[in-house]
Amino acid sequence: MSTATKDFGKVAVLMGGWAAEREVSLNSGKAVLKALKSAGVDAHKVDVGRDVLEVLQAGKFDRAFNIVHGRGGEDGVLQGALETIQLPYTGCGIMASAMSMDKLMTKRLWQGMNLPIPAYRILEADTDFDEVVDSLGLPLMVKPTLEGSSIGMSKVEKKEDLAKAYETAADYGEVFVEEWVGGDEFTIAILNDEVLPSIRLQANNAFYDYEAKYQSNETQYFCPSGLTEDGELEIRALASRAFKAVGGSGWGRVDVMCTEDNEFVLIEVNTVPGMTDHSLVPMAAKQHGLSFEALVVEVLGTAGLNK
């Protein structure tokens, strides 16, 4: 064990949880745990349940690598719990985690700062869906406010399908709809205030949904993304501003669309990005010159930084 990895002490790799993204988190956690052990870190799997604080205190851990996606792990709940037992953890703090998990709150914040976002509307059971379509046009994207990994999302191409899409998303809580952005999709990873190379995504599905993210071998990723030098500088600067706007720290990922008029618009922030073999942050890190092992060690180093 090197001096650097020994300094981390006993590390809990927090994975699983009770949210809809549990399986993705377990896959991410397995990869992170293997890489940390390979690097010589004294890392241990902790499948997060409601008794997680008791487990962590009993295990006498020195810090935590949080790779729990979605509710309970990415929304400030776990971060607040870890603060109460003074256990340093990776990634964003309570406020940034809660803000970013709530896509509507993130949009409102960005809108107030004059950062570019797609036009959107909140949907409720008694919403006039025809009026929404008349206002925003077609196609549309319907999303749950508090889910990740594209869970509950639908692309709506016909006016009569909006109500059904709302019902699908409403199973996960509050719902909103935004205008369809028909250009290229990009994601930009941020690590310790450094913005990594952008990645362009190309899915064969209607959009970059759960199947395209985690199951399909046909989704294509381009890194370098193919942007001009000026375009790359612009998208990285926008991602940095968006991440800082929500109070982001440590590491994260910002999703951006490029309109058919070559204008960038912000979609969302991920404060606990995936770390599976289909994940994007490791891809950007590799292009930047960081192996997966070096990446997870650097992320672990963000534990204990000011939140």
N, C-alpha and C positions, 0 to 999 in steps of 0.2 A: 504493500500500500504506500503510495507516495505521500509526502508531507502535505500536499495540497488536498488530496482526497481524505486523508486522515483527519484534517482540520474540520471536516464536515460532521464528524462524530457519527452517532447512530441515526440513520435517516429512515423515516416512514414514507413509503410511496403510497399516497392516498389514491385509491381507485374505486370504481364501482359506483357506490351510492345507490339512491332509490329512484332516480329520475328516468325519463324515457331514454336517455342516452347511456344507460348503465353498461350495455354490452360494448359500445364503442369505447367507453372509459376503461373497461377491463382490458381490452386489446391494447389501448394506449399504455396503460399501466404495466402490462406484461413487457412491452418493448422498452419502456423507461427503466424498469427494474433490472432487466438483463443488461442494458447498457451501463447503468451505474455500477453494478457488480463487476462488470468487465473492466471498468475504470478503477476498481479497487475501493469503491465506496461501500461502507457497511450499511447496505440498503435492505429494507424489509417490506414485504407486501402488507398493506392494511386495507382490507375491504371495508369501506366506510358504511357503517350502520348508525342507528340512533345512539349507540353507546360509544361512539368514536372517541370522545374525550376520555372516558374511563380506560379504553384500550391504549390510547397514547400515553396517558400518565402511568399506567401499569408497565408499559414497555420502556419507560425512561428514555424517550427519543430526544434527540438534540435539535432536529429540524424536520420539516415535512416538505416533500415534493408533491404538490397538489396536482393531480391529473384527473380529478372528478369533473366531468362535463355536465353542463345543464343545471337544473334546479338543485339546490342543496350543496353544490360544489363550486358553481361559477357565479352565483348571484349574491355573494356577500355573507350568506348564512354560515358556511364553513369557515370563512375568513374571520368572522366575528367570534365564532367558537374558539378558534385557535388563539385569537388575541386574549381571550379570558384566561387561558392557561399559559400565556406568554411563550408559545412555541413558534419560532420563526418559520415562515412558509414562503413558498415560491409565488411569484406573480403579483397581480394587483391586490390592493387593499380592499376594505369593505365598500367604500363609496364607489370606486371605479368598477368593481365587480357587479354591484347592484345596478348601477346605471347602465352598464353595457349589456347586461342580461335582459333588460327591459328595452326592447327595440323602439318602442314609442317614445320613451323618455330620452333615449339617445337621439332620435330624430328631432325632437323638440329642442334639445340642447344645440345640436348642430345648426338647426334652422335659426335659432336665436343668435348664433355666431356668424351667420351668413355663409355657412359652408354648404356646398351643393348637395341636395338630396332629391330623390324623385317625389313628385306630388303624391299625397296619400290621404286616406280617410279612415276614421275609426268605424268599424262595423258592429252593429248590435242586431238582436233578433227582429226589432221593429224598424230597422233601416229600410229606406226606400231604395232597393237595389237597382232598380231601373234608373233612378236619378244619379246614382253613383257612376254607373256605366256611361250615362250621358255626359257627366262631368269629367271623368278621367279617361274615357275612351276604352278601347280594347286593343290588345290583350291586357290583362291585369294579373298582378300577383297577390294572392291572399296568404297572410301569415299569422300564426299565433304570436303574441307579443313576447311570451316568455319561454320559447323553446329554441333549441339549436339543432344542428345537423339536418336542417330542412324538414324536420318533423312537422306534420300537419299542414305543410305548404301546398298550394295548388296554383297552376297557371290557368286562368280563365280566358277562353277565347270566344265564348258565346254568352250573350246577356243572360239567358235562362240558366246558365250554370253557376252564376255567382252565389245564389242562395245555398246551393249544395256545398260549394267550396267553403262558405262561411261555417256551415254546420260541421264540416270536417275539422276545421281549425278550432272551432269553439270547444271541442272536446279537451283542448289544452288551455282554456282560459280566454283572456281578452284577445280580440282579433282586429287587425287592420288590413287595408288593401292599398296597394301602391301601383302607380302607372308602370307599365312594362317598359323596361329599357332594353332596346333591341340590339345593342352593340356587343362588344367583347366584354368578358368578365375577367377581372384581375383580383389577385389577393397579394397583400404585402405584409410580410412578417417584420416584427420589431423585436430586437433583443438588446437589452441594456442601453436603450436610447439610440441604438444604431438601426437604421432602416435597411433591411436586406433586399436583394433583387426581387423585382416583381415577377409574379407568375401569371401567365394567361391560361385560362381554362377553356376547354372545348369539349362539351358533353354531347353525346348522341341523343340524350333524353330531351324532353321539352325544356328542362332547365337543370341546373346542377343540384339534383335532389339527393335523397339519402342513398338510393341505389347507385347513382353516378359517383357519389363520394366514397362509398365504402365497399361496394360489391363489383362494380363493372370494371372490366379490364380494357374497355374501349374508350373511356374518358382520356383525353389527351391533355398533357401539361407542357407548357412551353416556358422554359427558364434558361437563358434570357427570353423575355416575353415577346420580343419583336418590336417594341416601342422604339421610337427615335431617341437619341440621347436627351433631347429636350423633354420628350414625353416621359421618359423614365425619371428624370429629375422632378418633373411636375407631379407625377403620381406618388412618388416617395414623399415629397414635401406635404402633399395633401394628407397622406396616410399618417404622417407624423403629427400634423396639426389635429387630425381627428382623434388620434390616440391620446394626445395630451389634453384635449378638450374634456374627455371623460375622466381625466385623472389617472390614466394608465401608467403603469410602471412595471419594470422587470421584463416581461415579454408578453406578446400578444399578436393578433393578426387583424388586419383591416381589409374588408372586402369592398371592392370598387367596381363600378360598371363604367364603360366608355360608350357614350351615346353614338348614334349614327352620324352626329355632327361633330364627333371627336371631342366631346366635353366629358370630363370625369364627374361622376356623382357617387356619393358615399352610400353604402348599403348597411353595414353593421360592423361591430367590433367583437372579436372573440378573445376573451381574457384567459381561457384555458384551452388553447387549440389542440386539435387531435395530434397524436404521435404514433399513428399506426403506419403500416407499410404503404397506405394510400394517402398519407397526410402531407400537408403542404409546407409547414414550417421546416421540417427536415430537408425537403427539396430545395428551398431557398437557401438554407444554411450550407448545403453541399455546394451550391453554385458560388457561395461566398467563401468557400474553402474550409468549412467546418464539417467534420464527420458527425454521424449521429451521436456517437459516444461523447465527443467534445461538446456538442450542442447541449445534451442533457446535463453535463457537468456545469456548463456555463449557466443554464437555467437554474440549477440547484444553488449556484452562487448568488442568485437574487434573493434567496431566503434571508430574512433579517434586515433587508434594506428598508429605509423609511417608506412607509405606505402613504 
